[in-house]
């Protein structure tokens, strides 16, 4: 298993993994699957010098990914904080890969001058919350009952930590 910078050729796998999370519900606030055109725009917005995307490969197949994203782009006072996002292929859950990705995210944040990392997730995503807490992330904020998924309301939570 290796973690490396993502390339354009990884986008179909990245998109399929993300769309698995959309279909699963409560792993993302997206209710509709993301098109390849949308994924391409997303990838183009992630400058590899500042907010890169990485993939984890096993047997030459992408089985997960992670990225750093700008928080409130353009607001320079916030540029030392980044959102970290991570997704795993459904066939590779509970194998320790999420922990490997989080270790990588924390170990590789300093070259990008991040002082804080945080994740924004739905409160029902308990597996992700457990992963974040395992790595010292704390609940920094709750936006109560703002997400409506199939008629059920849930909170959006921010988990963060200083690096």
Buried (B, 14 or more C-beta within 10 A) or exposed (E): EEBEEBEEEBBEBBBBBBBBBBEEBBBBBBEEBBEEEEBEEBBEEBEEEBBBBBBBBBEEEBBBBBBBBBBEEEEEEEBEBBBBBBBBBBEBEEBEBBEBBBEBBBEBBEEBEBEBBBBBBBBBBEEBBEBBEEBEBEEBEEEEEEBEBEEEEBBBBBBBBEB
